[in-house]
Amino acid sequence: MRTLKAAKVGDTVRVVKLHGEGAVKRRIMDMGLTKGVEVHIRKVAPLGDPVEITVRGYELSIRKADAEMIEIE
């Protein structure tokens, strides 16, 4: 299983599945990260947290802990 946390800068990946429970999963979905959407990895902060991505035409920064819950291909 490959997660968004493992993706490299410049990669464009597709979300396969969201892991996690309740409010956390809901928050990730509310940000536009849903099954089948394409995500482009823009930047990773020097210490690895947060990860800056482009999804559905807008820029978003997410924590490594949240990125680990997003399965990609």
C-alpha positions, 0 to 999 in steps of 0.5 A, spaced: 500 500 500 502 506 497 500 513 501 500 520 499 506 521 505 510 516 500 509 520 494 515 525 491 515 532 489 512 533 482 508 526 482 501 526 480 497 521 483 490 518 484 487 517 490 484 510 491 482 509 498 481 514 504 483 510 511 481 513 518 475 514 522 469 519 523 471 526 523 478 526 520 476 522 514 470 527 513 475 533 514 479 530 508 473 529 504 471 536 505 478 538 503 476 535 496 480 529 497 476 523 495 476 517 491 479 517 484 481 525 484 488 526 481 493 530 486 499 533 484 505 534 489 508 541 489 512 541 495 514 538 502 517 542 507 524 541 510 522 537 515 517 533 511 511 536 514 506 539 511 506 537 504 503 542 499 499 539 494 494 541 488 487 538 488 481 540 484 485 546 481 487 549 488 493 548 493 492 545 499 497 543 505 496 537 509 500 534 515 504 528 514 499 524 519 493 525 514 497 524 508 498 517 511 491 515 511 490 517 503 492 511 499 494 512 492 496 509 485 
